[in-house]
Amino acid sequence: MASRRRLARAAVMQTIFETHFSSEGESRHPVEEILARNIKEHGTQKVDSEFAHALLDGISEREEEILSSVQENAPQWPLERMDDITRSILIVGGYEILFGGDAPPAVVMNEAIEIAKEYGGSESGKFVNGVLNAIEKNKRA
């Protein structure tokens, strides 16, 4: 069974995907409404809602920095070339590694890899692992 925080991360990833990369273009609903719906779909009592909201707020404030770091640490893969789910997972994981501070990087990476395995393509977990490891190493440098 997934932890409350993993479900929160998945709900935030889904929210980012829907608001940023949906084929319909811009979402017709406020981002907080989308997050609330995604939390509800996972089971409100099963999700750390407070963590999910804080995560989404932090990502919203630092998104350009996160995307820049993702691009720097995956130079062979332009952001536009990444599939939208994987990019969304990298945004969540990248934020936590760069700015989160309340979970060890290894935990953040493991959670992101598990979400990638569940929601992404066959190679998403490996790709997410490589990029997030590079972000962590370059952060320490």
C-alpha positions as CSV (number, residue, x, y, z in Angstrom):
1,M,0.0,0.0,0.0
2,A,1.3,3.4,-0.9
3,S,2.2,5.9,1.8
4,R,0.2,9.0,2.4
5,R,3.0,11.1,1.1
6,R,3.4,9.0,-2.1
7,L,-0.2,9.5,-2.8
8,A,0.2,13.2,-2.2
9,R,3.1,13.3,-4.6
10,A,1.0,11.4,-7.2
11,A,-1.9,13.8,-6.8
12,V,0.4,16.8,-7.3
13,M,2.0,15.1,-10.3
14,Q,-1.4,14.5,-11.8
15,T,-2.4,18.1,-11.1
16,I,0.8,19.4,-12.8
17,F,0.2,17.2,-15.8
18,E,-3.4,18.3,-16.1
19,T,-2.7,22.0,-15.7
20,H,0.5,22.2,-17.8
21,F,0.4,19.5,-20.4
22,S,-3.2,18.5,-21.1
23,S,-4.1,18.3,-24.8
24,E,-6.9,20.8,-24.1
25,G,-4.4,23.5,-23.4
26,E,-5.2,25.6,-20.3
27,S,-7.3,24.0,-17.7
28,R,-10.7,25.3,-17.1
29,H,-10.5,24.8,-13.4
30,P,-8.4,26.5,-10.7
31,V,-5.3,24.5,-9.8
32,E,-6.5,24.0,-6.2
33,E,-9.8,22.6,-7.4
34,I,-7.9,20.1,-9.6
35,L,-5.6,19.1,-6.7
36,A,-8.7,18.6,-4.5
37,R,-10.2,16.3,-7.1
38,N,-7.0,14.3,-7.5
39,I,-6.7,13.9,-3.7
40,K,-10.3,12.7,-3.6
41,E,-9.7,10.2,-6.3
42,H,-6.8,8.7,-4.3
43,G,-9.0,8.7,-1.2
44,T,-9.0,11.8,0.9
45,Q,-8.2,9.9,4.2
46,K,-5.3,8.1,2.5
47,V,-3.5,11.3,1.2
48,D,-1.4,13.7,3.2
49,S,-3.4,16.7,1.9
50,E,-1.4,19.3,3.8
51,F,1.8,18.0,2.3
52,A,0.2,18.0,-1.2
53,H,-0.9,21.6,-0.9
54,A,2.5,22.7,0.4
55,L,4.3,20.8,-2.4
56,L,2.1,22.3,-5.1
57,D,2.6,25.8,-3.7
58,G,6.3,25.4,-3.5
59,I,6.5,24.1,-7.1
60,S,4.4,27.0,-8.3
61,E,6.8,29.5,-6.7
62,R,10.0,27.8,-8.0
63,E,8.9,26.2,-11.3
64,E,11.4,28.0,-13.6
65,E,14.3,27.0,-11.4
66,I,13.1,23.4,-11.2
67,L,12.7,23.2,-15.0
68,S,16.1,24.8,-15.5
69,S,17.7,22.2,-13.2
70,V,15.9,19.3,-14.9
71,Q,17.2,20.5,-18.3
72,E,20.7,21.0,-17.0
73,N,20.8,17.5,-15.7
74,A,19.3,15.9,-18.7
75,P,21.1,17.7,-21.5
76,Q,20.5,15.0,-24.1
77,W,16.7,15.3,-23.5
78,P,15.1,18.7,-24.2
79,L,12.1,19.3,-22.0
80,E,9.9,19.2,-25.0
81,R,11.1,15.7,-25.9
82,M,10.3,14.2,-22.5
83,D,6.9,12.7,-22.1
84,D,4.5,14.8,-20.1
85,I,4.1,12.3,-17.2
86,T,7.8,11.9,-16.7
87,R,8.3,15.7,-16.9
88,S,5.6,16.1,-14.3
89,I,7.3,13.6,-12.0
90,L,10.7,15.3,-12.4
91,I,9.1,18.6,-11.5
92,V,7.8,17.2,-8.2
93,G,11.0,15.3,-7.4
94,G,13.2,18.1,-8.5
95,Y,11.4,20.5,-6.2
96,E,11.8,18.3,-3.2
97,I,15.5,17.7,-3.8
98,L,16.3,21.3,-4.5
99,F,14.0,23.1,-2.1
100,G,12.0,20.6,0.0
101,G,14.4,19.6,2.7
102,D,11.9,17.5,4.8
103,A,12.7,14.1,3.2
104,P,16.1,12.7,2.4
105,P,17.0,12.8,-1.3
106,A,17.1,9.0,-1.4
107,V,13.5,8.8,-0.2
108,V,12.4,11.4,-2.7
109,M,14.1,9.6,-5.5
110,N,12.6,6.2,-4.5
111,E,9.1,7.7,-4.3
112,A,9.5,9.4,-7.8
113,I,10.8,6.1,-9.3
114,E,7.8,4.2,-7.9
115,I,5.4,6.8,-9.3
116,A,7.2,6.7,-12.6
117,K,6.8,2.9,-12.7
118,E,3.1,3.2,-12.0
119,Y,2.2,6.1,-14.3
120,G,5.0,6.4,-16.8
121,G,6.4,4.4,-19.7
122,S,8.6,1.3,-19.5
123,E,11.8,3.3,-19.1
124,S,10.5,6.2,-17.0
125,G,11.7,4.9,-13.7
126,K,15.3,4.6,-15.0
127,F,15.2,8.0,-16.6
128,V,13.7,9.7,-13.5
129,N,16.4,7.9,-11.3
130,G,19.2,9.2,-13.5
131,V,18.0,12.8,-13.7
132,L,17.1,13.1,-10.0
133,N,20.5,11.6,-9.0
134,A,22.2,14.1,-11.2
135,I,20.2,17.0,-9.6
136,E,21.2,15.8,-6.2
137,K,24.9,15.4,-7.1
138,N,25.0,18.8,-8.7
139,K,23.2,20.4,-5.7
140,R,25.9,19.1,-3.4
141,A,28.7,20.3,-5.7
